[in-house]
Amino acid sequence: MNRVRLYWILQLLGWGAFALVNIIFATLSEGITPKQSWAFVAWAMCFLLSTHGFRHIVKTYGWFKMGILRLLLQTILALLGLSILNFIAQILINLAFGTLNPDQDFRSVIIAVTLFVNFLYYAFWFLLYFLFHFLDNYNSSLKYEAKINEIRLNHLKSQLNPHFIFNALNSVRALVDEDPEKAKSAITRVSNMLRFSLMMDKKQVIDFADELSTVKDYLALESIRFEERLEVVYQIEDEAYSYKIPPMMLQTIVENGIKHGISNLVKGGLIEIKCREGLQEELYIQVKNSGYLNPNTSRSKKDAGGHGIENTRQRLKLLYGNQASFRIFNSGSQFVITEIKIPKQRVTLE
């Protein structure tokens, strides 16, 4: 169900039940006139509108992103203010419906009790709203974990599929007699990649160095297959190693460049990986590969936004919100560039 619709359903049901319960108890205790019944309904409407306005303030100014002490202080002050405003609204409502009893309603004890009860109502509402917000965040976290599983399975199917393993083993087999030492090294790289993929589990982020190591293993294997047709260039600043990135993100981008770019070129091409730190403590990753991305064909759209690329976009959005960016574009007619920006401090899911 839509979150906004659910919110309004709960608001209407909650405050509607509040009005109904008050009317029933007043009827059972001392009887009630139609005007008094409508006064209770108007009072409930006052609660509904004021809590909705309070919710708007909480969302607009990001109260749930504050520290616990500041949130607690602001909440108490806000609830006190709402209690006073609600008391004033009660007086105006009773005055409008002719149910005001000045001798009774303006006694200091009655005023204190009314303010205290109003505060409890608002505090109970805020507690429920806070729990709703918490459960909604927890649900978002569960969705993220499900997405991680989907990404991992899609990656295992698209990269470590039988076709990839077949090509890698063929490359190794060709080296067994020709260069046994190189064959051993290639087998080790295949083993490292398999181990990394299987041990990644559900980690949201991993060390950049671990991801880069897997990418180097992958490109070393591809260099055996392509031989001199594949040129690999690394330009990695030392600061990049202090960052964490989503697992298999860089690997997916590099594989996309090999699969849809270089493998389609008779003369092969270039894979260039650049990583540097920005001025605002953010990691810039650029992968440049030979090839051309044609945005006018359905296949190119699928290649650019297939399982790996699309899931990379979604993971960046879930992890970092608007603090991360992703784009893929042509550089002239010979190269495709993929650029990613990641902040150093990972944004907590909300």
N, C-alpha and C positions, 0 to 999 in steps of 0.2 A: 504494500500500500504506500502511496505517496506520503512523504514525511509531513508535508504541510497539511494535507487532508487529515492525517492521523492526529496531528496536534490539535486541530480545530474540533475534531470529534471528541477528543479527551477533554478539551476545555468546556465544550457545551454540555457534555454528559456530567462532568464534575461539578460545575457551578449550577447546572440545572438540578442535580441531586441535592446540592446544598440548599437551594431555595425550597425544594419540595420537603426536605426533612424539617426545616425551620417552620414551614406552614403546618405540617402534621403535628409537631410538638406543641406549637402555639394553640392549635385547635383542640388538642387533647387536654391541655392544662387549663386554659381559661376561655376558650372560644376565640374566634377571629372573624373580623369583618372582611368583605371583599377588598376594601381599600388597603387593609393591613396585608392581605395576601399579595397585592400588587406591589406594596412597599418592599416585601421580601424579594420579589422577583427583580425589582429595580436595584436592590442591594446586591443581589447576585450578579447582575449585569455590571455593576460598579466593580466588583471583584474581577470579573472576566476582562473588562477593558483595561483595568490598572495592571493586572498581571501580564496581559499581552504587551502593554507599553513597557513594562519592566523587562520582559523577554527581549524586546527590540533593543533596549539599551545594552543589555548583557551581550547580545550578539554583535551589535555595532561596534562596541568598544572592547571586544575581546576579553571579557572578564575571566573566562576559564583559562586564559593564557597567563594570568597573573600568578604571583606567588600566593601561597595559602594564607599567609597573615594579611596581606593586602586584600585578598578576595573576601576573607572573613569580616574584616573591618568595613569594607564598602557594602557588603551584603547587609550587615546589621544596621548600618546607617540608612540604607535604602529601605529596609523593611520598616524601620521606625517612621521614616517619611511617608511611606505608603499607608501605614496604620493611621497616622494623623490625617492624611488626606481622605481616607476612607471614613473616618469619624465625621469629618466635615460634610462629606457626601451623604452620610446617614441622616444628619440633621436636615440637610436640604431636601432629601427624599421624604422624610417624615413631615416636613413642613409643607411640601407639595401635595402630599396625600392626606393632610389633615390628621396625621397620627402622632404629631409631636406633643409630648407632655413635659413642658419646661421644668415643672417642680420635681419630676422624677429623672428626666434625661440629663439634667445639668448638675446633678449632685456629683461631688468630687469622686466618691467611691464608684459611681456608675461610669464616669468618664474614664477612670483608671482601669476598671475591669474591661470596658469596651476596647480601649486601646490595646490592652494586653491580649484579649481574644483576637482582635484583628491581626496583631503581630504573629500570634500562633498560626492563624489561617495562612498568612503570607509565607511564614517560615515553612509550613508544611508543603505549600505549593512549590516553593523554591527547591526544597529537598527532592520532591518528585521530579521536577524539571532537571535538576542536577543528575539524578539517577538515570533519567531518560537520555540525557546527553552522554553520560558515561557508557550506557549500554549501546548507544548508537556508535560511539567510538570503538567499542569492543567489537561490534559487528563489522565495522570497517577494517579492523585488524584481522578478523577472521577472513574477510574477503581478500585481504592482501596475502595472507598465508595460502589461500586457495589459488590465488594468481601465481604465487611463487611455484607451487606444485605444477600448475599448468605450464609455466615457462620452462621448468626443468624437464618435464616430459616432452614438450615440443622440441626443446633443444637436443635432447637425447635422440629423438626421432630424426631431426633434420641434420645434425652434425655427426653424431656417433651412430649412424645407421649402418646397415650391412654394406651399402655401397661405399661409404667412406672407409670402413674397416677393410673392405676388399681392396681398395686402391692403395691403402697404407701397407697392407701385407704384401701386395704385389711389388710395391716399391722396395720393401725390405728384402723380399725374395731375390730381386734382381741384384741386390748388393751382397748376398751371402757368399757367392763365389768370387765376385769381383772385388769386394772390400769388406771382409768380415767384421773389422772393427767398426766401420760405419754402420753396418747392419745391426750390430749390438746397440749402438747409440740410438738408432731409429726405433728399435723394439722398446728401449727404455722410455723414449718419448711417447710412444703409443700407450705404454703402461701408465705413465704419469698423467696423461689426459683422461684415461679411463678412471683412474683413482680419484682425480680431482672432481670429475663429474659425479661420481657415485658418493663421494664424501662431502659434497657441497651441502647436502641436506636442505634445511629451510632458512639458511642464513640470509638476512636482508642485505648485508654488505660484507665485503671481505677486503683484506689489504690489497692495495693496488699492485704490489709486488707479486702476490700470488696469481692475480689475474694475468699480469704481463708474462709471467713464467709460462702459463698455459698457452698463451698466444704465441710465444716464441717456439714452444714445442710444436704447435700446429703448423706454423709457417716453415719450420725446419723440415717437417714431413712433406709439406707441399713443395718445398724446394727440391726434394728428391724426385717428385713426380714431374715437375715442370722443368727441372734442371736450369739451364741458362735463360729460360723464358720467364723466370720470376726473379725480380729484383726487390729486395726488402731493405728498407731504410728506417732506422729508429732515431728519433730525436727526443729523448726523455730527460727533462730537468730533474735534478735531485729532489726538489721540493715535492714532486709528484708522488714520491714514495711515502709521504706522510699522510696520504689520503686513503679513504676507503671508498669503494665503488660497488654497485650491485654486481653479484657474481655472473659471469658469462656475458656481461654487457659488451665489453671490448671484443671478446672472442666472437660474438654474434656479428658485430659490425665488420670485422676482418673477414670472416667467412663469407659474408654477403658480398664483399668486394671480390673475393676469389671466385665464388660460384657464378655471380651474375656479371662480372666484369672481365677479369683476366682469362678465365677458362674459355671465354667466347672469342678471344683474340688469337689469331694464328701466331703472331710474334710474341704473345704473352704480354707482360707489362710490369707495372710498379705497384708495390704496397708501401706506403709511407705512413708511419705512426708518429705523431707529435703530441707531446704532453707537457704542459707548462702551468705554472701557478699565476693567477691573476692578481690584481691589486687588492681585491676585496676578499682574499683567502678563498678562492674558488679554483677548481681544477678545470682546465680547458683541454679537451681531447679532440684531436683531429686525425681522421683516417682518410688518406687520399689513395685512390686506386684507379688504375687505367680502366677505361670503359666509358659508356655513355648511358645516362638515364633518360629515357624518352617518356615524359609525363603524359603524352597523348595516347599511349597504348595501354590497354588493360593489363597486359602482362607486366609492363614496367611498374604500374601502380601496385600490382600484387607483389613484385619483387621488392619494391621499396617499402611496402607496408605489410609484408607477410608476417608469419608467426614471430620471428625473432625481432624485426624492427618495430612492429606494432607493440609487442609486449615490452620492449625497451622503453618506448614512449610512455606506456601506462605505468611501468614501474617508477620511472623518473617522476611522473606526476604524483603518484601515491606517496613516494618517499620524501620528495622535496617541494611539492606544490609548484608555485611560480618561481622558485629560486633556481630551478634547473631549466635547461633548454636543450632542444634537440632539433637538428635540421639536416637534410640531405639534399645536395644540389649539384649541378654540373659546373665544372670549371673549364670553360671552353668546350671543345668537342672531343677531348681526349681523356679527361679525368672526371671522376665523381668524388665529391668531398662530403664526408659526414662529420659534423661538429657537435660536440656535447659539452655542456657546462654543468659542473656539479659543485655545490657549496661544501665547505669543509665540515660544517656542523650539520648533521643530518636532522631534518625536520621531523618531529614526532607526529605520528598519525593522529588526526583529530576526528 
